[in-house]
């Protein structure tokens, strides 16, 4: 999604969302969030390769269990009103400004910043002063850290020119320098102009070389199209390549634009009434292509493994058949051993016998198992001869079946290469499943113990956005402290009274708890203890790694190797309890 497409999309989203109240914020995948504003649904996708956002009417299933970031977003945004949705000029950064309403007067105005930068998309929540409250992806290094408490800085493109203020002379110099370095016009413009992607760059290149326009005129023509007020939402799909009479299995390239492209006149075109509809269809095509690629990889892997296993089986069967031809010889060895029990000369793992089957009765040497007696070795030869006779009847049949299966699998492998559409591929894969060639595409997940774990403690969110976990019983305290908590998490417990273990999550490995979170977690520890009705309580706090339990200690009892103390009231603080 390039800068110009995003500009029109942002204007469309602003018209639909401005003035509406946010009713919920939901997590819809590892990198996807859904903002519900009255009856409008804004989907934000933070995939590294194809980040984007759009309005959608399609149902997207049940929301997933929120992570701490999603919980914090919901806490700040739910009930607030969307004041404005604007895009940073010539950059893929969108700012959604939210104002408090009468339903959530406790939270001040804030801004949700959506950075749709490929390979590094992000979602950042800042307060009215531009201080970061939370970010989806933390970044502590570089010139633009994204950490809670830091001032937010917009991405700064280095050394690029504004395409709407560049002069003809500068443009021609830019193109001349790039051509000298044997760089295409499309790449020159994408690398040197703000907000300019390869798509409009390729259009300028086409008009220059194919339509024979002067380079500056070609650039101006594309620039005017991009600056138009009313977009033309389009999807261009590369024509499906052919392999003989069959479609190519290579996924079709798809391009999302807000203007017609002369350079793609041979491509299939889909037109839409809104940019959001075009973006949603763009992602639907991408999802279909991803599924197509995943099913193809699974089918290729299953066939490759099936062919390798069958080839190995055929080789083993041929070896077995060769050994089975020796059944008569094995039977004779057994009979000679029985006939020579009292006159055989045993030497290590060999024995010398008279060969009664030869009129001259010469001596023969037979290899035996030295750990067995001669009689036991004879019985072993008889057993091997009997097995070889049975094998001589069975193995040819199995060998023929294996060779037929190998030919069948190779035919399937050949057919797979010519399947280019998802429906045909899914039907093909189901056929492989029925023949036990491929495993099911969707494996049944085992019931997770995580659901049971969540019932064993309460959860709160501190005013600093940190997750606070509170044990419900003595055994739950042990489980929370020694099974759930990480070594760098903070641990709290009231002094001198029975009560809950309290854990404050510390994913950023802070050296100390923020004062507000420390006070709130300490108040919770006092409230969920036998000291609840006391005016003031003392609470010990430390890192979880300094909490130990000796063998034989009763549930909930621990030893602290180091700790600090704080005195607080035992009242439950006015922070939100999280419902699972």
Secondary structure, DSSP 8 states (H G I E B T S, - for coil): --HHHHHHHHHHHHHHHTT-BEEEEEEEETTEEEEEETTEEEEEE--SSS-EEEE--S---S-B---HHHHHHHHHHTT-EEEEEEE-TTSSEEEEEEE--GGGTTS--EEEEEE--TTS-EEEEEETTSBEEEESS-B-SSSS-B-TTSB------SS-B-TTT--HHHHHHHHHHHHHTT--HHHHHHHHBTT--HHHHHHHHHHHHTS---HHHHHHHHHHHHT-SS---EEEE----EETTEE-SS---EEEESS--GGGTTSEEEE-SSHHHHHHHHHHHHHHHHHHHHHHHHHHHHHHHHHHHHHHHHHHHHHHHHHHTTHHHHHHHHHHHHHTTTT-EEETTEEEEE-TTSTT--EEEEE--TTS-HHHHHHHHHHHHHHHHHHHHHHHHHHHHHHHHHHHHHHHHHHHTT--SHHHHHHHHHHHHHTTSS--SS------THHHHHTTEEEEE-TTS-EEEEESSHHHHHHIIIIIS-TTSEEEEESSS-B--EEE--TT--SS--HHHHHHHHHHHHHTBTTTTSS-EEEEEEEGGGEE--TT--TT--EESS-EEEEE--S--S-EE---
